[in-house]
Amino acid sequence: MNPFEVKTPEDVTASEVHELFVDVFTDFYQVREVGHTFLNGPRGSGKSMMFRYMMPDCQMIDKNCSISGLDYFSLYVPIKLTDINYPELERLKSNSNTFFNEHLLTTHVASKCFNYLLTFRDEINDHKDEIEKFYKSVFLWYVDLSGGIIDNFETEFTSSVECVESMVKIIDKMQLECKGYCKRIAMNPNSLEEYKGSLCNYLDFLYPILLKLKELTFLPKDKALFLLIDDAGYLNITQTKILNTWVSYRTSKFVSLKISTQLDYKSYNTVNDKTIDYPHDYSQINIATIYTSSGKNYYQRIESIVTKRIQKYLGKEIDPKAFFPNDTNQENAINKKYNEIKEKFENEDKSYAGTDAARRYATSEYVKSLITGRSGGTFNYAGFDNLVNISSGIIRYFLEPASTMFSEHLSRDNKNINDVDFIPVRIQNEVINDFSQKFLEDEFKKVIEQHGDVSSTERLSKADKLYNLITGLGGMFRKIFVSERTERVVFSVGLNDLPDDELREILDLAIHYGYLHQSTIGNKKGTGRSKLFILSRTLAPFFKLDPTGFKGYKFMNSSVLKTCLTNPQSFIETTTKSFTAGDNLQPTLFDNLDD
């Protein structure tokens, strides 16, 4: 089996998770604490796998205990593969729209919760009397209060599993009745049909049922229940506001909502258009921002992931750096440049000068030698450190190309799995270059599908502007990299002022699709912080940048960056006009990049 194969959390067993999962909760401690939490990150950043690790079957193995011994009890609620989004509801009166959407969302969550309970059949069957009492005195009571007809529901069961299955059927029936009504009014917009089914909501149905569920003796006593709501960006705007309203109730001491998004959450307003407030109502985590600002932690996570996977699937103890070796010829050439620059910049008054200059300039000077030389060589992106940096804080962006590299090595070099001790440099470089190109060009087709239409008042679509923004930034960073500036490895733009609505919208799209990460940095005047937009290092091979070196910043006014949306070439020329590539290397260690 390919040790780097990317599996969805649903396809991974609890034992596999226990063997392969690297504990990241020191970086994201809020996720496991009592309280509502938003977990934001691009696709592939590990959100769903974190949720998978928090599920009871994984936690029982990790802590070597029964369900009752867990620190919390989690129920997983995926949103992505659902059909509770009915646009036709938007044409109803606002109250009706809200009631129907909350019913659909509530019944979806409840169905997932009770379905998951069925995975613990032994525990359920050992508590038959308790489960049946819960069914009759709690569950049916709240179904009745919500308008459900309970007269014909069974009350005697041969097993408690059958009892829980009955609860799932009842919940699904209440949801299907509402869906059927939604479809009928969609097919006949002039219909005057009244809705006669049940209407469930959080406070009067889901929350009290979950509170009573927590009291079952086989569940953790006096511990919080976590609802892991995955991919909440797929909710419609009304359902999003409903979920925010649930957050605003501050019921987290007993039921904590853990909500993941792909940086696409539609609103932080409630159904009454009041905002939920951070940190009073919830805590918030942005995976990419944390890993971008703390590269060491991310590096150690990937190192542990690779080590564990090699051990499990290859049965070998191999250092990740040895498994993904560097191009030694390139490494030696860069080291030679490093020593030459260090010697040139040595200064008795500044002991750090030579080392600092060598660290900043060595790779840039090597790349410039490739450009001006006759060898026709190109920069090689092989090597574990390069691959980790190119993944840009997104675990999947390391595993996907690594999986391809492994498969390519087997097929091209006619290798058996047991014979693999490393991935050849040539394959690493080819695959990661191809991955970088596809990240921009192939993945961008999704952007065009969603945002490719041109309005009557615009010359360019949002997709056009986004592509211009990314290629303009990449082109500027490339010119800086092969220039004579002090800080040549630049991946970030800091804004001196706030962007207008048009620029903000395109920046948000870039963040959503993972082309940019957002952070902040102290402004040049020292009076506050500026917004910082960081180009994904996954694009380093595409733009021929160094993904590993010293990272500088380029400050500019938002009006300058906005020109990039319509004319990236002009933007590149404007932002790099004060310097040219090919000048002699000057020992000016404090040259200002902010012009």
C-alpha positions in Angstrom: 0.0 0.0 0.0 1.1 3.5 -0.8 2.2 5.0 2.6 1.2 8.5 1.6 -2.3 7.7 0.2 -4.8 10.4 1.2 -7.9 8.9 2.8 -11.1 10.6 3.8 -11.7 10.5 7.6 -14.8 8.3 6.9 -12.6 5.7 5.3 -10.1 5.4 8.2 -10.6 3.0 11.0 -10.2 4.0 14.6 -7.0 1.9 14.9 -5.5 3.5 11.8 -6.2 6.9 13.2 -4.6 5.9 16.5 -1.5 4.7 14.7 -1.1 7.5 12.2 -2.6 10.6 13.7 -0.1 13.2 15.0 -1.4 15.1 17.9 -1.9 18.7 16.8 -4.0 19.9 19.7 -1.1 21.7 21.3 -1.5 24.1 18.4 -5.3 24.1 18.4 -6.1 23.5 22.1 -9.5 25.3 21.9 -10.9 22.5 19.8 -10.9 20.0 22.7 -12.0 22.5 25.3 -15.6 23.1 26.4 -16.9 26.0 24.4 -18.2 26.8 20.9 -15.3 26.9 18.4 -14.9 27.7 14.7 -12.1 25.8 13.0 -11.2 27.4 9.7 -8.8 26.2 7.1 -8.4 25.4 3.4 -9.4 22.0 2.0 -6.8 19.5 3.1 -5.6 21.3 6.1 -6.6 18.5 8.5 -9.9 19.8 9.9 -11.9 16.6 9.3 -9.1 14.4 10.5 -9.0 16.3 13.7 -12.7 15.7 14.1 -12.2 12.0 13.3 -9.6 11.8 16.1 -12.1 13.3 18.5 -14.7 10.7 17.9 -15.4 8.3 20.8 -14.0 5.1 19.0 -10.7 6.8 18.5 -10.6 8.4 22.0 -11.4 5.0 23.6 -8.3 3.5 22.0 -6.1 6.5 22.7 -7.1 6.6 26.4 -7.6 2.8 26.8 -11.0 3.3 28.4 -14.7 2.7 28.0 -17.1 5.3 26.7 -17.9 6.4 30.2 -14.2 7.2 30.9 -13.9 9.8 28.1 -13.2 13.5 28.7 -16.0 14.4 26.3 -18.4 12.7 23.9 -18.4 13.7 20.3 -21.0 13.3 17.6 -20.0 13.9 14.0 -22.3 15.9 11.7 -21.1 16.3 8.1 -22.8 19.0 6.1 -21.1 18.6 2.7 -23.0 15.6 1.5 -26.5 16.7 2.4 -29.6 17.9 0.6 -31.2 20.2 3.2 -30.5 23.3 1.1 -33.8 24.3 -0.6 -33.4 27.7 -2.5 -37.2 27.8 -3.1 -37.7 28.4 0.7 -36.2 31.9 0.2 -39.4 33.0 -1.5 -41.5 32.3 1.6 -42.1 34.9 4.2 -39.0 35.4 6.4 -40.5 33.6 9.5 -41.6 30.6 7.5 -38.3 30.4 5.7 -36.4 30.4 9.0 -38.8 27.8 10.6 -38.4 25.4 7.7 -34.7 25.8 7.5 -34.2 25.3 11.2 -36.3 22.2 11.1 -34.2 20.8 8.2 -31.0 21.6 10.0 -32.2 20.3 13.4 -33.5 17.0 12.0 -30.3 16.5 10.0 -28.1 17.0 13.1 -30.4 14.8 15.2 -30.4 12.0 12.6 -26.6 12.0 12.4 -26.3 11.9 16.2 -28.6 8.9 16.8 -27.2 7.1 13.7 -23.7 7.4 15.3 -25.0 5.9 18.6 -25.8 2.8 16.7 -22.1 2.1 16.2 -22.0 1.2 20.0 -24.4 -1.7 19.8 -23.0 -3.6 22.7 -23.2 -0.6 25.1 -26.8 0.2 23.9 -28.0 -3.4 24.3 -26.5 -3.6 27.8 -28.8 -0.7 28.8 -32.1 -1.7 27.3 -34.4 -0.5 30.1 -32.7 2.8 30.2 -32.8 3.4 26.4 -36.5 2.5 26.3 -37.3 4.9 29.1 -35.4 7.6 27.3 -37.4 6.9 24.1 -40.8 7.0 25.8 -40.4 9.7 28.3 -37.9 12.0 26.5 -37.7 11.5 22.8 -41.4 10.9 22.1 -42.3 13.8 24.4 -40.3 16.3 22.3 -41.4 14.8 19.0 -45.0 15.4 20.2 -44.2 19.0 21.3 -42.7 19.7 17.8 -45.9 18.7 16.1 -45.1 15.1 15.3 -47.9 12.5 15.5 -46.7 9.8 17.9 -49.9 7.6 18.2 -48.7 5.0 15.7 -45.1 4.7 16.9 -43.9 1.5 18.4 -43.3 1.4 22.2 -42.1 -2.2 22.6 -38.8 -3.5 21.2 -36.9 -6.7 21.2 -33.6 -4.8 21.7 -32.5 -1.3 22.5 -30.7 -1.1 19.2 -34.1 -1.5 17.6 -35.3 1.3 19.8 -32.6 3.7 18.6 -33.2 2.7 15.0 -36.8 3.6 15.6 -35.7 7.1 16.8 -33.7 7.5 13.6 -36.7 6.6 11.4 -38.9 9.0 13.3 -36.4 11.9 12.8 -35.9 11.0 9.2 -39.7 10.9 8.6 -40.1 14.4 10.1 -37.4 15.6 7.8 -38.7 13.8 4.7 -42.2 15.3 5.2 -40.7 18.8 5.2 -38.6 18.0 2.1 -41.6 16.7 0.3 -43.5 19.9 1.0 -40.5 22.0 -0.2 -40.5 20.1 -3.5 -44.2 20.5 -4.0 -44.1 24.2 -3.6 -41.1 24.4 -5.8 -43.0 22.6 -8.6 -46.1 24.7 -8.1 -45.1 28.2 -7.0 -48.7 29.3 -6.8 -49.7 26.5 -4.4 -51.7 27.5 -1.3 -51.0 24.2 0.4 -50.5 24.5 4.1 -47.7 22.7 5.9 -49.1 20.2 8.4 -45.9 18.4 9.5 -43.7 18.9 12.5 -41.3 21.8 13.1 -38.2 21.1 15.2 -35.7 23.6 16.5 -32.6 23.7 18.7 -33.9 25.0 22.0 -37.2 23.1 22.1 -36.1 19.8 20.5 -32.4 19.1 19.9 -30.8 20.7 22.9 -33.1 19.2 25.6 -32.9 15.8 23.9 -29.1 15.9 23.9 -29.1 17.0 27.6 -31.1 14.0 28.5 -29.0 11.7 26.3 -25.9 12.8 28.2 -27.5 11.4 31.4 -27.4 7.8 30.0 -25.2 5.9 32.4 -22.9 4.4 29.7 -21.9 7.9 28.5 -19.3 10.2 30.2 -20.8 11.5 33.4 -20.8 15.3 33.8 -18.8 15.8 30.7 -19.5 18.1 27.7 -21.1 16.7 24.5 -19.4 18.0 21.3 -21.3 18.4 18.1 -18.6 18.3 15.3 -20.3 20.2 12.5 -18.0 19.7 9.5 -18.0 21.9 6.3 -20.5 24.4 7.6 -19.8 26.6 4.5 -22.2 24.4 2.6 -25.2 25.7 4.6 -27.3 28.3 2.9 -27.3 31.8 4.3 -30.5 31.2 6.4 -29.1 28.0 7.9 -25.8 29.7 8.6 -27.6 32.4 10.6 -29.6 29.7 12.4 -26.4 27.9 13.4 -25.0 31.2 14.6 -28.1 31.7 16.7 -27.4 28.3 18.3 -23.9 29.6 19.1 -25.4 32.7 20.6 -27.4 30.7 23.2 -24.2 30.0 25.0 -25.2 26.5 25.9 -21.6 25.3 25.4 -21.1 24.2 29.0 -23.3 21.2 28.2 -23.3 21.0 24.4 -20.4 22.6 22.6 -20.6 23.3 18.8 -17.3 22.7 17.0 -17.8 24.1 13.5 -15.4 23.6 10.6 -15.3 25.8 7.5 -13.2 26.0 4.4 -12.8 29.8 4.9 -16.2 30.1 3.2 -18.6 30.7 6.1 -21.3 33.0 4.8 -22.1 35.1 7.8 -21.6 35.6 11.5 -25.1 37.1 12.0 -28.0 35.5 13.8 -31.5 35.2 12.4 -32.2 38.6 14.1 -29.1 40.0 12.3 -27.2 40.4 15.5 -23.5 39.4 15.3 -22.1 36.6 17.4 -19.0 38.0 19.1 -15.5 36.6 19.5 -14.4 35.7 22.1 -17.6 36.1 24.2 -19.7 33.6 22.2 -17.0 31.4 20.6 -13.3 30.9 20.0 -11.8 30.8 16.5 -8.9 29.0 14.9 -7.4 29.6 11.5 -5.1 26.6 10.7 -3.3 28.2 7.8 -2.5 31.3 9.8 -1.2 29.4 12.8 1.0 27.1 10.6 2.2 30.0 8.5 3.3 32.0 11.5 4.7 28.9 13.3 6.6 27.0 10.6 8.6 25.0 13.1 5.5 23.4 14.6 4.2 22.5 11.1 7.5 21.0 10.1 7.5 18.8 13.2 4.0 17.6 12.4 4.9 16.6 8.9 8.1 14.9 10.1 6.1 12.8 12.6 3.4 12.0 9.9 6.0 10.7 7.4 7.9 8.8 10.1 4.7 7.0 11.3 3.6 6.2 7.8 6.9 4.7 6.7 7.0 2.6 9.9 3.5 1.3 9.4 3.4 0.6 5.7 7.1 -0.1 4.9 8.1 -1.5 8.3 11.3 0.7 8.2 12.9 3.3 10.4 13.9 6.0 7.8 14.5 9.6 8.5 12.1 11.8 6.4 15.1 13.7 5.1 16.7 10.5 3.9 13.5 9.3 2.3 13.1 12.6 0.4 16.7 13.5 -0.3 18.0 16.8 -1.6 19.7 17.4 -4.9 23.3 17.1 -3.5 24.9 18.8 -6.5 22.6 21.8 -6.1 23.1 21.8 -2.3 26.9 21.9 -2.8 26.6 24.7 -5.3 24.5 26.8 -3.0 26.8 26.1 0.0 29.7 27.3 -2.2 27.8 30.5 -2.9 27.0 30.8 0.8 30.7 30.6 1.8 31.7 33.1 -0.9 29.0 35.7 0.2 29.8 35.1 3.9 33.5 35.9 3.3 32.6 39.0 1.1 30.4 40.4 3.8 32.5 39.7 6.9 32.6 42.8 9.1 34.6 43.0 12.3 32.1 45.5 13.8 29.1 43.3 12.9 29.9 39.6 13.6 26.5 38.6 12.1 27.0 40.4 8.8 28.6 37.7 6.8 26.3 34.9 8.0 23.2 37.1 7.6 24.1 38.1 4.0 24.9 34.5 3.0 21.6 33.3 4.4 19.7 35.9 2.5 21.5 35.8 -0.8 23.0 32.3 -1.4 20.0 30.7 -3.1 19.2 33.8 -5.1 22.8 34.1 -6.4 22.7 30.4 -7.3 19.5 30.8 -9.3 20.9 33.9 -11.1 23.9 31.8 -12.1 21.6 29.3 -13.7 19.9 32.1 -15.6 23.1 33.6 -16.9 25.0 30.4 -17.3 25.1 28.1 -20.3 24.3 24.8 -18.4 20.5 25.3 -19.0 19.9 24.1 -15.5 16.9 24.9 -13.4 16.3 25.0 -9.7 15.5 21.6 -8.2 12.7 21.5 -5.6 13.5 18.0 -4.3 14.2 17.4 -0.6 12.1 17.0 2.5 12.5 20.7 3.6 11.5 22.0 0.2 8.4 19.7 0.1 7.3 20.7 3.6 7.6 24.4 2.8 5.9 24.0 -0.6 2.9 22.3 1.2 2.4 25.8 2.7 0.8 24.6 6.0 -1.7 22.3 4.2 -1.1 18.6 5.2 -2.8 17.3 2.1 -0.5 19.3 -0.1 2.4 17.3 1.2 0.7 13.9 1.1 -0.8 14.1 -2.4 2.4 14.8 -4.3 4.3 12.4 -2.0 1.8 9.7 -2.9 2.3 10.4 -6.6 6.1 10.3 -6.1 5.9 6.9 -4.5 3.7 5.5 -7.2 5.9 6.9 -9.9 9.0 5.5 -8.3 7.4 2.0 -8.3 6.3 2.1 -11.9 9.2 3.9 -13.5 12.0 2.1 -11.7 10.3 -1.3 -11.5 10.5 -1.4 -7.7 8.7 -3.5 -5.2 7.2 -1.7 -2.2 9.6 -3.4 0.2 12.6 -2.2 -1.8 11.8 1.5 -1.5 14.2 3.3 0.8 14.0 6.8 -0.8 12.3 8.8 -3.6 14.8 9.7 -6.4 15.5 13.4 -6.8 14.3 13.6 -10.4 10.9 12.2 -9.5 10.4 14.5 -6.6 11.2 17.5 -8.7 9.0 16.5 -11.6 6.0 15.7 -9.5 6.2 18.8 -7.3 6.6 21.1 -10.3 3.6 19.4 -11.9 1.6 19.7 -8.6 2.4 23.4 -8.4 1.3 24.0 -11.9 -2.0 22.1 -11.4 -2.7 24.0 -8.2 -2.9 27.2 -10.2 -4.1 26.1 -13.6 -6.2 23.0 -13.1 -7.7 24.0 -9.8 -8.5 27.4 -11.2 -11.2 25.8 -13.4 -13.3 25.5 -10.2 -12.9 29.2 -9.7 -14.0 29.9 -13.3 -17.1 27.7 -12.9 -18.2 29.7 -9.8 -16.9 33.2 -10.7 -16.3 33.2 -14.4 -19.3 35.3 -15.5 -18.7 38.9 -16.6 -21.3 41.4 -15.4 -22.7 44.0 -17.9 -20.7 46.8 -16.1 -17.4 45.0 -15.9 -14.7 44.1 -18.4 -13.3 41.2 -16.4 -14.9 38.5 -14.3 -13.9 37.9 -10.6 -12.0 34.8 -11.8 -10.0 37.0 -14.3 -9.2 39.5 -11.5 -8.1 36.7 -9.1 -5.9 35.1 -11.8 -4.3 38.5 -12.5 -3.8 39.1 -8.7 -2.0 35.8 -8.2 0.2 36.0 -11.4 1.0 39.6 -10.6 2.1 38.9 -7.1 4.1 35.8 -8.2 5.7 37.8 -11.0 6.7 40.6 -8.6 8.1 38.1 -6.1 10.2 36.4 -8.8 11.7 39.7 -9.9 12.6 40.5 -6.3 14.1 37.0 -5.9 16.6 37.5 -8.7 17.3 41.2 -7.9 20.0 42.7 -5.7 17.7 43.7 -2.9 18.4 42.8 0.7 15.3 40.7 1.3 15.0 38.7 -1.8 12.8 35.8 -0.6 9.5 37.7 -0.4 6.1 36.0 -0.3 4.0 38.6 1.5 2.3 41.9 0.8 1.5 44.2 3.7 -1.1 46.9 3.1 -0.7 50.5 4.4 -4.4 51.0 4.3 -7.6 49.1 4.0 -8.6 47.6 0.6 -11.8 48.9 -1.0 -14.8 46.5 -1.6 -13.6 45.3 -5.0 -10.1 44.4 -3.9 -11.4 43.0 -0.6 -13.7 40.6 -2.5 -10.9 39.3 -4.7 -8.6 38.9 -1.7 -11.3 36.9 0.1 -11.6 34.6 -3.0 -7.8 34.1 -3.0 -7.9 33.1 0.7 -10.9 30.8 0.2 -9.2 28.9 -2.6 -5.9 28.7 -0.8 -3.9 30.9 -3.1 -3.3 33.4 -0.3 -3.1 33.2 3.5 -4.0 36.2 5.7 -2.3 37.5 8.8 -1.2 40.8 10.3 2.1 42.6 10.9 3.1 45.7 12.7 2.8 48.7 10.4 5.8 50.8 9.4 4.8 53.7 11.7 4.7 51.4 14.8 1.1 52.6 15.5 -0.8 49.4 14.9 -1.0 46.4 12.6 -1.5 46.0 8.9 -3.2 43.3 6.9 -0.6 40.8 5.5 -1.4 38.6 2.5 0.9 35.7 2.0 1.3 33.9 -1.3 0.9 30.1 -0.9 4.3 28.5 -1.1 2.7 25.7 -3.2 3.1 28.2 -6.0 6.9 28.5 -5.5 7.8 26.0 -8.3 5.3 27.7 -10.7 6.9 31.1 -10.2 10.4 29.7 -9.7 10.7 31.0 -6.1 12.7 29.7 -3.1 10.2 28.2 -0.7 12.7 27.9 2.2 14.7 31.0 2.6 14.4 34.2 4.7 10.9 35.7 4.2 10.6 39.4 3.7 7.6 41.7 3.2 6.6 44.1 0.5 4.5 47.0 1.8 2.3 49.0 -0.5 -0.9 51.1 -0.6 -4.0 49.1 -1.5 -4.6 51.3 -4.6 -1.3 49.9 -6.0 -2.3 46.3 -5.3 -5.7 46.9 -6.9 -4.0 47.7 -10.2 -2.9 44.1 -10.3 -6.5 43.0 -10.7 -6.7 44.5 -14.2 -3.1 44.8 -15.4 -0.6 42.5 -13.6 2.3 43.3 -15.9 2.0 47.0 -15.1 1.8 46.2 -11.4 5.0 44.2 -11.7 6.8 47.0 -13.5 5.5 49.6 -11.0 6.5 47.7 -7.9 9.9 46.7 -9.2 10.9 49.8 -11.1 13.5 50.9 -8.5 15.7 48.0 -9.0 16.9 45.6 -11.7 18.3 42.2 -11.8 21.9 41.7 -12.7 23.5 44.6 -10.8 26.6 43.9 -8.8 25.9 42.5 -5.3 26.1 45.4 -2.8 26.8 44.9 0.9 23.8 47.0 2.0 22.2 44.9 4.7 19.5 47.4 5.6 18.2 48.3 2.2 14.5 49.2 2.4 12.1 47.0 0.4 9.1 49.3 1.2 9.4 51.8 -1.7 
